[in-house]
Amino acid sequence: MRMTVRLNLPRETGSVPAVRRLLRSALAALQVDRAHGADLEIAITEACANVIDHANGADNFEVCLEVAEDHCSIDVRDDGDGFDPESVGPPGPGNERGRGLFLIKALAENVRMQSAPRRGSLIHFEKSFA
């Protein structure tokens, strides 16, 4: 069984728990191990929080979940000002910038980021359950 959900959400903090609950429900319906689900919940929370905090110029953002028994793929896309993914280094003492991307890379697989000035950003990540 495979489940695909595409959401268009307002760029506001209330959207984050809604996305997290939807992901949790989809993973539970497919009986995915809770530990894998917890990693994905943190990753999707960070990806959505980045949009809310940094996607200047965007009113909405899109989340696409593709969930199966053995794999999950997530895209978070906005049409904000964009950023240079290479300019975001690892977080350090006194510098929390980049913490979300660092966590996503640590908790997920096949992480890809695309961004272009005034054309928005996309972060894609996956998790295998096998």
Buried (B, 14 or more C-beta within 10 A) or exposed (E): EEBEBEBEBEBEEEBBEBBBEBBBEBBEEBEBEEEBBEBBBBBBBBBBBBBBEBBEEBEBBBBBBBBBEEBBBBBBBBBBBBBEEEEBEEBEEEEEBBBBBBBBBEBBEEBEBEBEEEEBBBBBBBBEBE
